[in-house]
Amino acid sequence: MSRPLIVVPARFAASTSALRYSAVVTARALSAAVLAAGGEPLTVHPEGDVTRLSFADGVLLPGGGDLAPVRYGQPTSSAEVYDVDTAQDEFDLALARWTLDTGRPLLAICRGLQVVNVALGGSLEQHMPEAHRHVVHGVRVEPGSRTAGLVGEKVEASCFHHQRLDRLGTGLRAVAWAEDGTVEAAELPGADFLGVQWHPEDTAAADPAQQALFDALVTAARGVS
């Protein structure tokens, strides 16, 4: 059986140890989780017309730097906003809209969930009172939600973020929360979409509950081929 093609937009990196200059990169753990699920992870350059990706069976929007606050109608009000890149923002937002519009399966992680929220008209809190950086904490998941069916109603989440969803975008429904009220997962009824604020790739190799998110993406993508 052929592997579904899972498009992962690269992230711009100022430098990497293996290359002499700036680079476009994908987290190794993300690619490994997609591969373990039976998919073929395909890193794509994050510029240009997203419709060139019509061959994609599914899309994974990964973590990364911050979206420019102007994308959700706000001035930059926090000095903590970092790694904003105009080309990255434009591509990710266009890819999120195109993926949802075409009905392709979409898994959005950390920044990826924030991108989807903004693409649907939502907003972000530019800097949380207490950032969730290098934090593993419990998350409560709504019983009966699709997310709960994959990871359970309680899950330990590996987090690295200082922003979170504020106003939810049109149609998005929060389905998981940290103890401080941070929205940790969201779903979009009627769409093949899962979004989590945490990083399931951090522990997917050892935790079947986290790997289940990637498995669900690839399983759904098989139906697109």
N, C-alpha and C positions, 0 to 999 in steps of 0.2 A: 504494500500500500504506500502510495506517495505521501510525503510529508506536506501538510498545509504550510503555505508561506505566511509567516508572521512578520509583518513590517515593524521595525523598531527605528524611529527617527534618532539619528545620532545626536550627541551633545558636543558642542564646541568646547575644546580644551585648549588653554593657553599653551600648555606644554605637556609632554608625557616622557617618561624615562626611556622609552624604546624608540622615540622619534626625535628628530633634530628640531622640528618646528611645531607650530600649533597643529592641532589634530581634530578629527571628528571621531568620537568614541562611543562605545556601548559598554555598560557594566558587564563584566564576564559572568557574574552570577545570574543576571537576567537571561543572557543567551543560553546558559546551561539549563536553567529552569524550563525554558521553551523547548529546548532539545529533549530534555528528559520527559516532557509531556507528549513528545511525538511530533512536534512541529519543527519547521526549519526557520530559525531566526535570521532575518535579513535586515542588516543595518543600512539605512538609506541616508543620503546627504540631506540635511534639513534646510534646503532652499529650493525654490522653483515651484512649478505647478504640481499640486498634489494629485491631480487626476492622472498623472503619469504612473501612479501606483495602482492602476486598475487590476493588475495581476494579483494583488494581495488577497489572501483568504481571511486574514484577520490583522488587527493592529494592536500594538502594545505601546502606550504612551508612558515613558519612564519618568523617573525623577530628574532633578536638575536644578538650575538656578531659579531666581525669582522672575515672575512676570512683571513687566513694567506696570505700575499702578494705573497709568493712563489707560491701559487696556480695559480696566473696569471703572473708568470715569473718575479717578481720584488723582490728586497730586501726590508726589512722593512725600510722605509725612514721617518716615522713619529712616534713620541712618543705617539701619540694619538690612535694608533691601540691598541685595547683592547679585552679581553676575547677570545683570539684565542684558539681553542681546536681542536687538530688534528683529533680525532675520530669524532667530530661533522662535521668538514669540509669534511672528507672522505665520511661520510654517506649522508650528504645533496647533495653533488655533484653527488654521485652515484644514489641517488634517483631522482634527477632532470633528469639525462640522461635516466634512466630506464623509468620514467614516460613519457617523450617525445617519447622515442623509441617504447613504447607499445601503444601510442596513447590515454592514459588516460587523462581526463581533469585535468588541473593543474592551481591553483591560487597561485601566488607567491607574498609575501608581504615583503617589506623592504629588509632585508637580503636575503629573498627568491628570490627576483628579482635579486639581486647581484649574488647569487649562480647560477641561470640560465644563467646569462650573462657570468660568468666565465666558466661554464660547456660547453658553446658554443664557447669558445675561446676568450671571451672579457676580458676587464680589468676594474679596479676600480681606482678612485681617492682616495688615502689613507686618506686624510683629507681635507675637503673643507675649503676655506677661511673663510666662515661664516657657521657654522654648523646649520642644521635645527633641533634643539632640543627643545622640548616643544613649537613648532611653529604650528600655524594654518594659512595657507596662500592660496591664490587663485591659481588654476591650470588651464591652458588653454589646452583643449583636442581637438585633430584633428577632424574636422567635418567628418562624415562618417565612422570613426573608430568604431570597436566593443566596445571599452571602452566608447566612446561618446554615443553610443546607450544605455549604461547602466547608466552612471553617469551624462550625459549631456556634453555640450561643455565648460562649466565653472563649477568648483567644488571647494568647500572649503575642504582642505586636512589637516588632523592632522598628523604632522610629528615628528619623533624622529630619526634622523640619522646624522652622520658626514661624511659619505662617499657617493659617488654617482657613477653611471655608467660613464666610460670614453670611451674606444673603445667598440663599440657594438659587441656582439658575432654574429657568422654566422647566418644570417637569421632574427635576431631581428630587429624590426622597432620601433623607438621611436614614440609615439603618444600623449604624454602630457608633458608639461614643466612648471616649475615655472618661475617667473619673472627673476630670475638670470640665467636662462638657464638650470638648473638642469632637467635631464630627470625624469619625474614623473610617466610615464607608458610606457610599451612596449608590443608589440604583436609579434607573430611568425606566419606569414601567412602559412596556411596549417596545423596548429596545434591547438588543443583546449586549448589554453594558454592565460592567462591574468596575467600581472605582474604590480604591482604598488609599487612606492617607499614610499608612505605614509601608514598610518595605518588605514584602513577603519573600523576595529573592534572598534576603539576608540569611534566612533559616530554612528555605525550601528544601535544601538537600537533605536535611535531617528531620524535617517536620512535615508529615503528609498533609496537615491542614493548610499549610502555606502553599505547598506544591499544588494543592487542589485548585487554586485560583488559575494557575497556568494550564492545568489539565482541562479546566472548563473552557478556557479560551480556545485551546487547540481542538477540543471536541466540537465546539460550535463551528470553528473554521472548516472542519471537514465537510460540513454541510454546504459550504459555499463553493467548494471546488467543482 
